[in-house]
Amino acid sequence: MDSKKETAAGMESVTSAERSPLLGASVAGDPARRKAQQAERPAAGKQSKAAARKKRHPAVRVIRWLLLKSIVPILCVLAVIGGMYIGYAVLGKQPGDEIFQAETWKHVYDLVFAD
């Protein structure tokens, strides 16, 4: 520990280029190097996002948008059909193919809203 670079007091006069091999990969002791690395990170992140993101064909974007926006209504319609089948065919012990006939639901409507 004879060298000025190796003593703790001597680290103040050492430049960051000389200090990096002494400290290894640690950036904790050098605020200037830490700021430089933080400044490089966002720039590299933007470039990698731009490179990773490809422009999709407009038709693909429209189809994807329609699927994303229509998933909830589709699931609601499937839930109504499933509920009608369970209520009419399973619980009511009626033939399951009758749930798709308009006369069945007209009859159910008349029963519910009869005067």
DAKA-V202484 format. One line per field, one symbol per residue. burial: 1 if it has 9 or more other C-alpha atoms within 8 Angstrom, else 0. A space follows every 10 residues. Layout:
burial = ???
This chain:
burial = 0001011001 1001000011 0000001000 0011000000 0000000000 0000000000 1000000000 0000000000 0001111111 0000000010 0001100000 00000
